[in-house]
Each structure stands twice: as C-alpha cells, then as structure tokens.
C-alpha cells in the first residue's frame, strides 16, 4: 500500500509483481549466502585448527627439539630455527616447548623461558592423549591452543608442544567474512532490483506498451463487454478444445453458467461443422439449429493469426432467435390471415355474383350444384391453411387451389401436422410454388377426369431446419404400370395431349436442389408423391466455396 493525499491506495499489479520478485530474490540470496557463509566460517576455522595442529606435530617431530629436551638445556640453534618457523606463519601467536615437569625450554615470549607452565591444559597430552585443540584463557586473553606430545627414540613422552592463535584473530576473520558476504548480498540485491526493473520494461514492451495493471483492467473491461452481449461466443483451438466462452453461450448451451473451457467443441455442439472449417473449407454462416429446445442461428468462422493460411482455431457465434422468430411468426401469421381473409372475401363476393347469375337465368340446379361445391371450402380450412403455411406466396397458391378444386367438387385438405416457416426453407420459395402447384394441379386433373366416388386430395408440408418434406396424396385411379418408369419425362402422361409438363418441372427442381421424389401408387386406389429436401446439395455448395 502507498499513501496518496493522506489515504492509502492499493498497489498496482506491476508494483505487486516487482515487490514479490524482490522478496523472492532477497529470500533466495539470504538462504544462499547464509548457507555459504556458515560453510565458509567453518572452513576458515578448520583451516586454522589444521594449521596450528600440523605446526605442533611438525615441531614435536624435529630431532633437534627431542635432543634439546633430553639434554635438559635450551639449544640456541634450535631456538633460532623455531623463531624462523614461527615468523613464517603470521597467524601463529605463540609456540611453547616444555618437558614433563612443565619447564619451558622454548617460548615465543623470551621472558617466560625457564618458567613452569602451570595452566593444567597440558595434563591430558602428558598422560598419552592424542593431539587436541582447546580454548585456553590467559593474561593476554583467550587463545586456541594445539597440544602435541614429544617422544624420544624409545617412544616415551619427554615433553609437549603447544601452538596457539588468539581467539580475537579468529573472531576478526569471521567478522571479515561476514562483512564480505554482507557487501556481496546488497550488491546482488541491487543487481537483482535493476534486473527486475529491466524485466518489467521488457514485459511492457512485449505487452505492446501496456503495463500489467492496464492490461488486466483492459481484459476485465473486455470480458465484461463480451459477457454483456446477447450473442454467444465460443472459441476453440485447432484440436477442438474450447478456450473461451462468454456467459450468453454458456446459457444457450448448458442452460446455466457451467464453464465450457477445456471441453471439446463437438461434444457440447454436436451440430458443429468444426472439422470442415478447421480444414480450410470456408466459413459456415447463419445455419439454423435447435439447441436445448431453442432455435439458434449458428455461424462458424476460422481464426487465423500472423497471416497464416491454415486456421489456428474456430470462432462460433450463436444468436438466440427463439423469441424473435416467435414474434415474427405471430406477425407473419396475422398478416397471412388478413391477406387470406381479403382473398376469401373477394372470392365469396365473386361466388355470390355467380349464384345470382344462375338464379336470374333460371338455372336453379346449377346454382344448387355451385353452392354445394363452394361449401367444400370452409373458413376453418382456410384458417388452418394460413396457420400452417406462413409463406404468403405458397399459402395463397394452396388456398387458390382449394377454391379451384371445390368448384370441381373436389376436397383439398391440409395435413394437421403441416408447418412452413420461411426461415426453415432449404430451397427458394419460388421452387416450392412450382412443385406444390404442379402436384396439386396434377391431382385435381386426375380426380376431375376420373370416375372415382371419393374425390379428395391431402397436402402435407413439413419444413424443419434440416429437412423439407412435401406430400401430395389423391384418391384417383393411380398411375398405369407401363408409364410409371417414364412418368417424369416431358410429354409422358395419362391425361391426353397438352399434358405431361408438370411432373417434368417437379423432377427438374428436385434434381437442381438435391431433392428426392418417391411415388406410391395403386391402380384404382390413388397416388402419393413425396418430395424431400435434406439440404445436402446446399452444404456441398458451401463446402466447395460458394459462400465466399
């Protein structure tokens, strides 16, 4: 936290990162230097101990020293040699050579030569102990002393050697080492601070000039914006693993806020064209899908970066069209109903004029027949047709064919489960007009020219996002077996001259848009035509690049 205008303000992410890095560096340096310092102090003490211990052993092994103790008198030549040895080791403070009684034969301090060593630290070495180092307190302060026995040729102890260094010298050496390591620690800490500052500058450059705090703030704002839009967004890598999904996409796909990140795209969206898009076959735009009972418009586009030709991933855009389509459906239905009622009213007035004409000319029977046939088209059948078929051109065509069929005494009905919305059409509506118009006209002509008692046509139209199906069934005489294989050829018909074009046109349109036609017929019973469009032809066009 830092103070600003008397108040504490939160540290920026960059400041927190810098402080965290420095704390980590300081901790690592402390641990590293602490361990190394302890080992270095220990090594320095061991070297001093080894130096005074080896010096004591060297002196005790000198023949001149042994002879000096055996003779019982100090030898000047030996003393000079020992002085030279002591001078060559600056760390050695004092060297003492004494016999079994503690009488000093050699002492660095000449004033004590001839005195008796009475500290008692030598007792163990004179009793045959192995060489040792001990801390001795004297008039000049504490010292570390190495004791070593002197033996004659027979192996008997004749005296001892003591080599010492002041404890203050060891402490000073330790302080020097600590000071050196402290200096190195702060130097490394300063270097680390400069390196951390340089790293943050490099990081800012790598982030296009943004500080980490600015980038975090930008990410949060963008995340809020992306999650606030109504369209669902899902991005996946080239392996199909979902990298990101906004709140709208999660609600559409899972009906809650369950996270999708890490899951496979084909697993959560089985209708996806991920494999085609990632293979570089173009985008798949505005496909109507059913997801969780909702009508969704799904577009899939490839994600490319750095000018690469092959996609790095796929972005899926989901638009919930359920409410919009419902409202549009209601508006379209109302409009269709109004148009149908106007047409029905117009037709009704025309029929009244025809009936009036029959009555005025005295053709009573013709008027009765006309009234009877006109009643075959009820207002309910017109309303049902308008509710089922929401494409105005097709609806008007079917109602017109109903009126025409009724004038000929033929009942034309719409199957109860029929439904047709413009957004679900897989082929142009003009093609539907041509196909349905020709199938109905063909059935009306068959029934009008036949001798069957039952004169009925049933039309079924089912349009779903993945399939459009048209059925037209009549109770006519059926198709003769000899012309059935050639029924779709131009001019082939059982109705005489100037016919045989309607089914030819139906076949042409079915082939053009990848549809299939099935015929079920039985002589004397009737015929049923079924035309199916699955959208495969359209998909082939999209995959081949026609949508680009």
ChimeraX attribute file (.defattr): number of C-alpha atoms within 10 A of each C-alpha:
attribute: neighborCount
match mode: 1-to-1
recipient: residues
	/A:1	11
	/A:2	10
	/A:3	10
	/A:4	8
	/A:5	6
	/A:6	7
	/A:7	9
	/A:8	10
	/A:9	11
	/A:10	11
	/A:11	14
	/A:12	15
	/A:13	15
	/A:14	15
	/A:15	15
	/A:16	14
	/A:17	15
	/A:18	17
	/A:19	15
	/A:20	12
	/A:21	15
	/A:22	17
	/A:23	12
	/A:24	12
	/A:25	17
	/A:26	18
	/A:27	12
	/A:28	12
	/A:29	18
	/A:30	16
	/A:31	12
	/A:32	12
	/A:33	18
	/A:34	16
	/A:35	11
	/A:36	13
	/A:37	19
	/A:38	14
	/A:39	12
	/A:40	16
	/A:41	19
	/A:42	12
	/A:43	12
	/A:44	16
	/A:45	16
	/A:46	11
	/A:47	12
	/A:48	17
	/A:49	20
	/A:50	14
	/A:51	18
	/A:52	25
	/A:53	22
	/A:54	16
	/A:55	23
	/A:56	26
	/A:57	21
	/A:58	12
	/A:59	23
	/A:60	22
	/A:61	17
	/A:62	12
	/A:63	14
	/A:64	16
	/A:65	25
	/A:66	18
	/A:67	15
	/A:68	19
	/A:69	24
	/A:70	13
	/A:71	10
	/A:72	11
	/A:73	11
	/A:74	17
	/A:75	16
	/A:76	11
	/A:77	10
	/A:78	17
	/A:79	18
	/A:80	11
	/A:81	11
	/A:82	18
	/A:83	15
	/A:84	11
	/A:85	15
	/A:86	18
	/A:87	11
	/A:88	10
	/A:89	12
	/A:90	9
	/A:91	16
	/A:92	20
	/A:93	19
	/A:94	16
	/A:95	24
	/A:96	20
	/A:97	27
	/A:98	25
	/A:99	22
	/A:100	17
	/A:101	12
	/A:102	20
	/A:103	19
	/A:104	22
	/A:105	24
	/A:106	24
	/A:107	20
	/A:108	17
	/A:109	11
	/A:110	9
	/A:111	8
	/A:112	15
	/A:113	18
	/A:114	16
	/A:115	13
	/A:116	14
	/A:117	18
	/A:118	11
	/A:119	11
	/A:120	9
	/A:121	16
	/A:122	22
	/A:123	14
	/A:124	14
	/A:125	19
	/A:126	21
	/A:127	11
	/A:128	12
	/A:129	13
	/A:130	11
	/A:131	17
	/A:132	14
	/A:133	18
	/A:134	13
	/A:135	15
	/A:136	17
	/A:137	14
	/A:138	9
	/A:139	5
	/A:140	7
	/A:141	10
	/A:142	15
	/A:143	21
	/A:144	22
	/A:145	28
	/A:146	27
	/A:147	27
	/A:148	30
	/A:149	29
	/A:150	28
	/A:151	18
	/A:152	16
	/A:153	8
	/A:154	6
	/A:155	8
	/A:156	11
	/A:157	17
	/A:158	17
	/A:159	27
	/A:160	27
	/A:161	29
	/A:162	27
	/A:163	27
	/A:164	27
	/A:165	23
	/A:166	20
	/A:167	17
	/A:168	13
	/A:169	15
	/A:170	18
	/A:171	13
	/A:172	11
	/A:173	15
	/A:174	19
	/A:175	13
	/A:176	13
	/A:177	17
	/A:178	18
	/A:179	12
	/A:180	12
	/A:181	16
	/A:182	16
	/A:183	12
	/A:184	14
	/A:185	18
	/A:186	13
	/A:187	12
	/A:188	15
	/A:189	17
	/A:190	13
	/A:191	12
	/A:192	17
	/A:193	18
	/A:194	12
	/A:195	12
	/A:196	18
	/A:197	13
	/A:198	12
	/A:199	13
	/A:200	18
	/A:201	14
	/A:202	12
	/A:203	15
	/A:204	16
	/A:205	12
	/A:206	11
	/A:207	13
	/A:208	9
	/A:209	13
	/A:210	14
	/A:211	19
	/A:212	18
	/A:213	15
	/A:214	15
	/A:215	16
	/A:216	13
	/A:217	12
	/A:218	13
	/A:219	12
	/A:220	12
	/A:221	12
	/A:222	12
	/A:223	13
	/A:224	13
	/A:225	11
	/A:226	17
	/A:227	17
	/A:228	13
	/A:229	12
	/A:230	14
	/A:231	19
	/A:232	24
	/A:233	21
	/A:234	23
	/A:235	23
	/A:236	24
	/A:237	19
	/A:238	19
	/A:239	14
	/A:240	19
	/A:241	19
	/A:242	22
	/A:243	16
	/A:244	16
	/A:245	20
	/A:246	23
	/A:247	22
	/A:248	23
	/A:249	26
	/A:250	18
	/A:251	14
	/A:252	21
	/A:253	18
	/A:254	14
	/A:255	12
	/A:256	12
	/A:257	14
	/A:258	11
	/A:259	15
	/A:260	20
	/A:261	15
	/A:262	12
	/A:263	14
	/A:264	16
	/A:265	25
	/A:266	15
	/A:267	11
	/A:268	14
	/A:269	14
	/A:270	10
	/A:271	14
	/A:272	19
	/A:273	18
	/A:274	25
	/A:275	14
	/A:276	15
	/A:277	23
	/A:278	23
	/A:279	12
	/A:280	14
	/A:281	15
	/A:282	20
	/A:283	22
	/A:284	22
	/A:285	15
	/A:286	14
	/A:287	17
	/A:288	20
	/A:289	21
	/A:290	16
	/A:291	18
	/A:292	11
	/A:293	9
	/A:294	14
	/A:295	20
	/A:296	21
	/A:297	19
	/A:298	21
	/A:299	19
	/A:300	24
	/A:301	21
	/A:302	25
	/A:303	18
	/A:304	13
	/A:305	10
	/A:306	6
	/A:307	7
	/A:308	9
	/A:309	9
	/A:310	15
	/A:311	19
	/A:312	16
	/A:313	22
	/A:314	27
	/A:315	21
	/A:316	23
	/A:317	19
	/A:318	24
	/A:319	19
	/A:320	22
	/A:321	16
	/A:322	15
	/A:323	11
	/A:324	11
	/A:325	15
	/A:326	12
	/A:327	12
	/A:328	14
	/A:329	16
	/A:330	14
	/A:331	13
	/A:332	21
	/A:333	21
	/A:334	15
	/A:335	15
	/A:336	23
	/A:337	21
	/A:338	13
	/A:339	16
	/A:340	22
	/A:341	17
	/A:342	12
	/A:343	15
	/A:344	18
	/A:345	12
	/A:346	11
	/A:347	14
	/A:348	14
	/A:349	12
	/A:350	12
	/A:351	16
	/A:352	12
	/A:353	12
	/A:354	15
	/A:355	19
	/A:356	13
	/A:357	13
	/A:358	17
	/A:359	15
	/A:360	10
	/A:361	8
	/A:362	11
	/A:363	12
	/A:364	13
	/A:365	11
	/A:366	13
	/A:367	17
	/A:368	14
	/A:369	14
	/A:370	19
	/A:371	17
	/A:372	13
	/A:373	18
	/A:374	21
	/A:375	14
	/A:376	20
	/A:377	21
	/A:378	12
	/A:379	13
	/A:380	9
	/A:381	16
	/A:382	22
	/A:383	16
	/A:384	17
	/A:385	25
	/A:386	29
	/A:387	20
	/A:388	21
	/A:389	25
	/A:390	23
	/A:391	20
	/A:392	19
	/A:393	14
	/A:394	21
	/A:395	23
	/A:396	20
	/A:397	15
	/A:398	24
	/A:399	22
	/A:400	17
	/A:401	18
	/A:402	27
	/A:403	23
	/A:404	18
	/A:405	27
	/A:406	21
	/A:407	20
	/A:408	19
	/A:409	21
	/A:410	23
	/A:411	22
	/A:412	27
	/A:413	20
	/A:414	21
	/A:415	17
	/A:416	12
	/A:417	9
	/A:418	19
	/A:419	20
	/A:420	21
	/A:421	19
	/A:422	16
	/A:423	13
	/A:424	17
	/A:425	20
	/A:426	20
	/A:427	21
	/A:428	10
	/A:429	15
	/A:430	10
	/A:431	17
	/A:432	19
	/A:433	18
	/A:434	16
	/A:435	22
	/A:436	23
	/A:437	19
	/A:438	18
	/A:439	22
	/A:440	24
	/A:441	16
	/A:442	20
	/A:443	27
	/A:444	27
	/A:445	14
	/A:446	23
	/A:447	25
	/A:448	16
	/A:449	11
	/A:450	14
	/A:451	12
	/A:452	16
	/A:453	9
	/A:454	13
	/A:455	21
	/A:456	20
	/A:457	24
	/A:458	17
	/A:459	21
	/A:460	19
	/A:461	23
	/A:462	20
	/A:463	21
	/A:464	19
	/A:465	17
	/A:466	16
	/A:467	16
	/A:468	21
	/A:469	19
	/A:470	20
	/A:471	21
	/A:472	22
	/A:473	22
	/A:474	26
	/A:475	23
	/A:476	29
	/A:477	19
	/A:478	19
	/A:479	21
	/A:480	15
	/A:481	12
	/A:482	8
	/A:483	13
	/A:484	14
	/A:485	9
	/A:486	13
	/A:487	19
	/A:488	19
	/A:489	16
	/A:490	15
	/A:491	17
	/A:492	18
	/A:493	21
	/A:494	14
	/A:495	12
	/A:496	9
	/A:497	9
	/A:498	8
	/A:499	14
	/A:500	19
	/A:501	16
	/A:502	21
	/A:503	21
	/A:504	18
	/A:505	18
	/A:506	22
	/A:507	19
	/A:508	13
	/A:509	17
	/A:510	19
	/A:511	14
	/A:512	12
	/A:513	18
	/A:514	16
	/A:515	21
	/A:516	14
	/A:517	16
	/A:518	11
	/A:519	14
	/A:520	12
	/A:521	21
	/A:522	15
	/A:523	12
	/A:524	15
	/A:525	14
	/A:526	21
	/A:527	21
	/A:528	21
	/A:529	17
	/A:530	17
	/A:531	20
	/A:532	18
	/A:533	23
	/A:534	19
	/A:535	18
	/A:536	15
	/A:537	16
	/A:538	17
	/A:539	13
	/A:540	12
	/A:541	11
	/A:542	17
	/A:543	17
	/A:544	12
	/A:545	11
	/A:546	11
	/A:547	13
	/A:548	10
